[in-house]
Amino acid sequence: MSDPRTAWKPIEIETLKLNYRTKGMKDLIVLIPGRSRFSISSKARELKLRAGKEVFSLRGNPKTLWTDEETERLKAIYAKASANELREALPRRGIRAIHKKAETCGLKRTYEANLKSRSDAAKYTAMLNRKHPKPEDADPFQTIVIRPAPKRDAHIVFEAIAQRTPLEQAWSAL
């Protein structure tokens, strides 16, 4: 006799197919008694079921799901906005997430927008430097002096060779 926890009954599979898209995990556990969260998730994955947008936030981080409004705002401003303007327009998103979403939507930036983002980055760096000034004695034009390596003392080299074992001397002779 097979273990009842491993074999899915056709009625359970049908219930899962009908409700997975619209119900949260707590509701699914009630609808399919005797099945754990992991068991339900595994079976849904095996059946290639997907949760609908309305339940996605019940199962994962709601911040990860882009709203239609955010996507439309991104499409409207991405080509010409600087990085700071993008952050202000989409406050729930980081700049990497914004660029990744734009890439998946097939959006491109103009040359001017890239320049504007670079100048914003330079201003931001300058602002940080004003908050944390460098010491007064720091030389802004540091020079690198290249000096020759010190000469080896022949006496030290001869001592090191004399201390080697016969096996080491044989290997170095090869």
C-alpha positions in Angstrom: 0.0 0.0 0.0 1.4 3.4 -1.0 1.9 6.2 1.5 -1.2 8.6 1.3 1.1 11.6 1.7 3.0 11.0 -1.5 0.3 10.0 -4.0 -1.9 12.9 -5.2 -5.5 12.0 -5.8 -7.1 13.3 -9.1 -9.6 15.4 -7.1 -6.6 17.2 -5.3 -4.9 17.9 -8.6 -8.1 19.3 -10.0 -8.7 21.5 -6.9 -5.1 22.8 -7.2 -5.5 23.5 -10.9 -8.7 25.4 -10.3 -7.5 27.5 -7.4 -3.8 28.0 -7.6 -4.0 31.1 -9.7 -6.5 32.9 -7.5 -6.1 31.7 -3.9 -3.3 32.3 -1.4 -1.3 29.5 0.2 -3.3 29.5 3.4 -6.5 29.0 1.4 -5.0 26.2 -0.6 -3.9 24.4 2.5 -7.5 24.5 3.8 -8.9 23.4 0.4 -6.4 20.4 0.1 -6.2 19.0 3.6 -3.2 16.8 4.5 -0.9 18.7 2.1 1.9 20.9 3.3 2.9 24.3 1.9 6.0 22.6 0.3 3.9 19.7 -1.1 1.4 22.1 -2.7 4.2 24.3 -4.1 6.1 21.3 -5.5 3.0 19.9 -7.2 2.1 23.3 -8.7 5.7 23.6 -10.1 5.4 20.1 -11.5 2.1 21.0 -13.2 3.6 24.3 -14.4 1.0 26.4 -12.6 1.5 30.1 -12.0 0.0 32.4 -9.5 -2.0 35.4 -10.7 -0.8 38.9 -10.0 -3.5 39.3 -7.3 -2.0 36.5 -5.3 1.7 37.0 -6.1 2.2 39.4 -3.2 0.7 36.8 -0.8 3.5 34.3 -1.7 6.5 36.6 -2.3 7.8 40.0 -1.7 5.3 42.5 -3.1 8.1 45.0 -3.9 9.3 42.6 -6.6 6.2 42.9 -8.7 6.0 45.9 -11.0 2.7 47.6 -11.3 1.3 48.7 -14.7 1.5 52.3 -13.5 5.2 52.0 -12.7 5.9 50.4 -16.0 4.1 53.1 -17.9 5.9 55.8 -16.0 9.2 54.1 -16.7 8.4 53.9 -20.5 7.5 57.6 -20.5 10.6 59.0 -18.9 13.4 56.4 -19.3 14.9 57.6 -22.5 15.6 61.2 -21.3 15.8 61.0 -17.5 18.9 61.0 -15.4 19.5 58.4 -12.7 18.3 60.8 -10.0 15.1 61.6 -11.9 14.5 57.9 -12.4 14.9 57.3 -8.6 12.5 60.2 -7.8 9.9 58.9 -10.3 10.1 55.3 -9.0 10.8 55.6 -5.3 10.1 51.9 -4.5 12.8 50.8 -7.0 16.6 50.8 -6.9 18.5 52.0 -10.0 19.6 48.5 -10.9 16.0 47.2 -10.8 14.9 50.2 -13.0 17.6 49.5 -15.6 16.8 45.7 -15.6 13.1 46.4 -16.1 13.9 48.9 -18.9 16.0 46.2 -20.5 13.2 43.7 -20.4 10.8 46.3 -21.9 13.3 47.0 -24.7 13.8 50.6 -23.7 17.0 52.5 -24.7 18.5 55.7 -23.2 19.6 58.7 -25.2 23.2 59.9 -25.2 22.2 63.1 -23.4 20.5 61.1 -20.6 23.7 59.1 -20.1 25.7 62.3 -19.9 23.3 63.8 -17.4 23.5 60.7 -15.3 27.3 60.9 -15.3 27.2 64.5 -14.3 24.8 63.7 -11.5 27.1 61.0 -10.3 30.0 63.5 -10.3 28.0 66.0 -8.3 27.0 63.2 -5.8 30.7 62.3 -5.4 31.7 65.9 -4.9 28.9 66.3 -2.3 30.3 63.2 -0.5 33.8 64.7 -0.6 32.5 67.9 1.0 31.0 65.9 3.8 34.3 64.0 4.3 37.1 66.3 3.3 40.6 65.0 2.7 43.3 66.0 5.1 44.9 69.4 4.3 48.4 67.9 3.8 47.1 65.5 1.1 48.8 66.2 -2.2 46.3 66.2 -5.0 49.0 65.4 -7.6 50.7 62.5 -6.0 53.7 61.2 -7.9 55.0 57.7 -8.0 58.7 57.3 -7.7 60.2 54.2 -9.2 63.4 53.1 -7.5 65.7 50.2 -8.5 65.4 47.2 -6.3 68.2 46.9 -3.7 71.2 44.8 -4.6 71.4 41.3 -3.1 74.2 40.7 -0.7 76.2 37.8 -2.2 77.1 36.5 1.2 73.5 35.9 2.1 72.9 34.1 -1.1 75.9 31.8 -0.5 74.7 31.0 3.0 71.2 30.1 1.8 72.7 27.8 -0.9 74.9 26.1 1.7 72.0 25.3 4.0 70.0 23.4 1.3 69.7 19.7 1.6 71.4 17.4 -0.9 68.0 16.6 -2.4 67.2 20.3 -2.9 70.6 20.8 -4.5 70.0 17.9 -6.9 66.6 19.3 -8.0 68.0 22.8 -8.6 70.8 21.3 -10.7 68.2 19.9 -13.2 
